[in-house]
Amino acid sequence: MKKLVFAFALLLSFSVFQSCEKDPIENPEEQVAPTLPPAESFIMPFTGYGDIDTTGLIHNGELDERGGPTSFRNWFYAGSNIVVWNVILGVNMAIPVASFLEAFNHDAVYDGQGAFIWSYDFTLGNGTFQAELSARLINNNQDVEWVMNISKVGGFTNVEWYRGVTSRDNSRATWTLNHRPNNPEPLIEILHERDITTNQISTRYTNLIPNDDNNGDYIEYQTSINSDFNRSYDVFRANTNELLEIEWNAPSREGRVRNSNFFNDNDWHCWDQDLRDTDCQ
């Protein structure tokens, strides 16, 4: 009888010990790394302006954006606002964009504790960087939390450059980016949505820099199934509560712009396929 009691106690203690350990992953699928989110969930396209040939629009060494027999004022005003954002983002997002795109050339390794790690080096300009992108399933495996840490060879070490949450069906994503690696602070918030049925997307960048005069400013890019104007940008200035709306057609290049502060009216101002000002239909 004593032997039976001892055996039962030993079995009970072994069961208790086992219950205190982490449950092993029984489903092999849970050890398969989540798919990297598409580049469009992170990188806003600046198409429709930068790739336009401005040959023939030059007058006295400058773009002819004034009035006269041929005026490109409407298109030029719309495009110049997009270019400003493009330049600012191009400078501040070079490292995060390079690190994000390089991840697609590598495979993840499961760390045994619920995270998948992509580790790799990448170069940008004259610098060499080391990236560690981690992914962890959250919200009952419906979403993925991403964290990117970056080090620069001979420079800063293990800086959290950005983090985000994406849905596994890639219908939505949120990212928060930092900058100033020696003293990180928020830079921009990215909100991305995709309609799974129509495949139309919207991507918004919002300025998060603390105490910055432009904090709260945003630019939002959208695609649409509208046959007349199937691309758009909204550019918002928070300190003046000013909204600039730009719509155009890809690939015809016809478009229109509206900003009551600039034009002193709430009308659309249009350009044709040659980018010349025209009456709105």
Secondary structure, 3 states (H helix, E strand, C coil): CHHHHHHHHHHHHHHHHHHHCCCCCCCHHHHCCCCCCCHHHCCCCCCCCCCCCCCCCEECCEECCCCCCCCCHHHHHHHHHHHHHHHHHHHHCHHHHHHHHHHHHCCCEECCCCEEEEEEEEEECCEEEEEEEEEEEECCCCEEEEEEEEEECCCCCCEEEEEEEEECCCCEEEEEEEECCCCCEEEEEEEEEECCCCCCEEEEEEECCCCCCCCCCEEEEEECCCCCCCEEEEEEECCCCEEEEEEECCCCCCEEEECHHHHCCCCCEEECCCCCEECCC
